[in-house]
Amino acid sequence: MSFDGYGECFVETGNMRADSAVGDFYAEPVPNVAVRQPSIAEHFAKVLFDEAVAASLVLNDALMNPTRRGDERWRRHPCV
């Protein structure tokens, strides 16, 4: 699977503001990216996105490696 260059990312700008860049980052001769105005709403969207990603990584780790944390109740879980 190859990356076609299209994507989006958040850019933290300070003062509880962020913006997002969306577009083709590999376009030639220059990237074709639209950048929104920094806003508090974008900042909180970034925070929620970061929290969701972190939570999914922690949950995935807990499900894939249930006994690594040394918590005995995972060993008795019927799905493990």
Stockholm file with secondary structure:
# STOCKHOLM 1.0

chainA/1-80         MSFDGYGECFVETGNMRADSAVGDFYAEPVPNVAVRQPSIAEHFAKVLFDEAVAASLVLNDALMNPTRRGDERWRRHPCV
#=GR chainA/1-80 SS CCCCSEEEEEEEEETTEEEEEEEETTCSSSCEEEECCCBHHHHHHHHHHHHHHHHHHHHHHHHHSTTTTCCHHHHTCTTC
#=GC SS_cons        CCCCSEEEEEEEEETTEEEEEEEETTCSSSCEEEECCCBHHHHHHHHHHHHHHHHHHHHHHHHHSTTTTCCHHHHTCTTC
//
